[in-house]
């Protein structure tokens, strides 16, 4: 028995369209995260301080801390140390705690004021009173505000923010006792300080988590209907 020759087969021209597409590489599959405010404790505003460099120094000279940071004013606010920010005007509001402040731009009438447990979204700049040197600012980092808990910062900020409404810009002068004291140990600026604050937004605190039912907190211990077998089996 002789086998007949198999007919020749020509691949269709559109065979490549039938192939399973290759999975794109990891770099092409990355999704761009949604734009949101960065959650952080400002590098010089947390109660205990952080070991990171201030924002103003991280964006100038690639972390060269010996570079004095003095930047010009921009459309969102002033970070210029030559604008007499250290001089307290006569019409500034003085409070019993020692906080001195002046409204630069009023917020919306009847606007939201943050509470002690709220999360605030803030743009800020900070100077040392003794020499007017800028030590930290969100404006030098592209104007992206920070969000943090009102009660997790220095006392002067906690008090001042609760006086403000959303959209307000206020300049505050803090004695050392409302900031970090005269000899801080965490790398924070010492002595009296001055800040420009802009309250961008207020977020209410998250509701407390419900306690989940676990065997430890159940009122009655569950007993299996077959538990009597434990006494019968040696």
C-alpha positions in Angstrom: 0.0 0.0 0.0 1.4 3.2 -1.0 0.7 6.4 0.8 -0.5 9.3 -1.2 1.3 12.6 -0.9 -0.1 15.0 1.6 -1.4 18.2 0.1 0.7 21.3 0.6 -0.5 23.8 3.2 -0.1 27.5 2.9 -0.4 29.5 6.1 -3.0 32.3 5.9 -1.6 35.8 5.6 -3.4 36.9 8.7 -2.1 34.2 10.9 -0.4 36.8 13.2 -3.9 38.1 14.0 -4.9 34.8 15.4 -2.0 34.6 17.8 -2.5 35.3 21.5 -1.2 38.8 22.2 1.9 39.1 24.3 1.4 40.3 27.8 2.9 43.8 28.2 5.8 44.2 30.4 5.5 45.4 34.0 6.6 49.0 33.1 3.9 49.4 30.5 1.3 48.0 32.9 1.9 50.4 35.7 -1.1 52.6 36.6 -0.8 56.2 37.4 -2.1 56.7 40.9 -4.9 59.2 41.4 -3.9 62.7 42.4 -4.2 63.2 46.2 -2.7 65.2 49.0 0.3 63.5 50.5 -0.3 62.5 54.1 2.6 63.5 56.2 3.7 65.2 59.3 5.7 68.2 58.1 9.3 67.7 58.8 9.6 70.5 61.3 6.1 70.4 62.8 5.6 67.0 64.4 5.9 67.0 68.2 8.9 64.7 68.3 10.5 65.8 65.0 11.7 63.7 62.1 15.1 62.7 61.0 14.4 63.8 57.4 15.6 67.1 56.0 13.2 69.9 55.8 11.3 70.3 52.5 13.2 73.5 51.6 16.6 71.8 51.9 15.6 68.6 50.2 14.7 70.5 47.0 17.8 72.8 47.0 21.2 71.5 46.4 20.1 67.9 46.7 20.1 67.8 50.5 23.1 70.1 51.0 22.1 71.4 54.5 24.7 74.1 54.4 22.9 76.0 51.7 20.9 78.9 53.0 17.3 78.7 51.7 15.8 82.0 50.6 13.3 81.8 47.8 11.3 84.5 46.1 7.5 85.0 46.3 5.2 83.2 44.1 1.5 83.2 43.3 0.5 81.0 46.2 2.2 82.9 48.9 5.4 84.4 50.1 8.5 82.5 51.2 10.8 85.5 51.0 12.7 86.1 54.2 13.2 89.8 53.2 9.5 90.6 53.4 9.6 91.5 57.1 7.8 88.4 58.2 9.5 88.6 61.6 8.1 92.0 62.4 4.8 91.8 64.4 2.3 94.5 63.3 0.4 96.5 65.8 -3.0 95.2 64.6 -2.1 91.6 65.1 -4.4 89.5 67.3 -2.8 88.5 70.6 -4.1 85.6 72.7 -3.6 84.7 76.3 -1.5 81.6 75.4 1.1 83.8 73.7 0.0 83.1 70.2 0.1 86.2 67.9 -1.6 86.0 64.5 -2.8 88.2 61.6 -5.2 87.2 58.9 -3.6 87.8 55.4 -6.5 86.4 53.3 -9.9 85.7 54.9 -11.6 82.4 54.3 -15.2 81.8 53.2 -17.8 83.4 55.5 -19.3 80.8 57.7 -16.7 78.3 56.5 -15.6 75.1 58.2 -13.3 75.4 61.1 -11.2 72.3 62.0 -11.7 70.6 65.4 -9.0 69.1 67.6 -9.5 65.6 66.0 -9.9 66.6 62.4 -7.4 66.1 59.6 -6.3 69.4 58.0 -4.8 70.0 54.6 -2.3 72.9 54.8 0.2 74.9 52.8 2.8 76.5 55.1 6.1 78.3 55.3 8.2 78.7 58.4 11.0 81.1 59.4 13.2 81.6 62.5 12.5 84.9 64.3 16.1 85.6 65.2 17.4 85.8 61.6 14.4 85.4 59.2 15.8 82.3 57.6 13.3 80.0 56.0 13.6 76.5 57.4 10.7 74.7 55.8 7.9 75.3 53.2 5.5 73.3 51.1 5.7 76.1 48.5 9.3 75.3 47.5 8.2 71.7 46.8 5.8 72.7 44.0 2.9 73.9 46.2 1.6 70.5 47.2 -0.1 70.7 50.6 0.3 68.3 53.4 -2.4 66.6 55.4 -2.1 65.7 59.1 -4.1 65.5 62.3 -4.7 68.8 64.1 -3.7 67.3 67.4 -0.4 65.7 66.2 1.5 68.9 65.8 3.1 71.7 67.9 0.7 73.5 70.3 0.9 76.8 68.4 -0.3 75.2 65.2 -3.1 73.3 67.0 -4.4 76.5 68.5 -4.0 78.6 65.3 -5.6 76.2 62.9 -8.8 76.0 65.0 -9.2 79.8 64.6 -9.1 79.5 60.8 -11.7 78.7 58.1 -11.1 76.9 54.8 -9.4 79.2 52.3 -7.9 81.4 54.9 -4.3 82.5 55.0 -2.9 83.6 58.3 0.6 84.5 59.7 1.4 83.4 63.2 4.2 84.3 65.6 5.0 81.6 68.1 7.0 81.9 71.3 9.4 78.9 71.9 7.0 77.3 74.4 4.4 76.9 71.7 6.9 75.5 69.3 9.9 73.3 70.2 11.5 75.2 73.1 14.9 76.8 73.3 16.9 73.6 73.1 15.1 71.0 71.0 16.8 67.6 70.6 15.1 66.3 67.4 16.7 68.7 64.9 13.9 71.1 65.0 14.4 74.9 64.9 14.9 76.5 68.3 13.5 79.7 69.8 10.6 81.8 68.5 9.2 81.0 65.1 6.9 82.6 62.5 4.7 80.7 60.0 2.4 81.5 57.1 -0.5 79.0 57.1 -3.1 78.4 54.3 -6.0 76.1 55.3 -6.8 74.2 52.1 -9.3 71.8 53.5 -10.7 69.9 56.5 -11.5 66.2 56.8 -13.6 64.9 59.7 -12.1 62.1 61.8 -12.8 58.5 60.8 -15.5 56.7 62.8 -14.3 54.3 65.4 -13.9 50.7 64.3 -16.6 48.3 65.5 -15.4 45.6 67.9 -15.5 42.2 66.1 -17.0 39.2 67.9 -14.3 36.8 68.8 -14.4 33.7 71.1 -12.6 35.8 73.8 -15.3 38.5 74.0 -18.4 36.3 73.6 -20.8 36.3 76.5 -21.4 32.5 76.4 -18.9 29.9 75.5 -20.0 27.7 72.6 -20.4 24.0 73.5 -20.4 21.3 70.9 -23.3 18.8 71.1 -20.7 16.1 70.7 -18.5 17.2 73.6 -19.8 14.3 75.8 -17.7 12.0 73.6 -14.5 13.5 75.0 -15.3 11.7 78.3 -16.0 8.4 76.6 -12.9 8.1 74.4 -9.8 7.1 76.4 
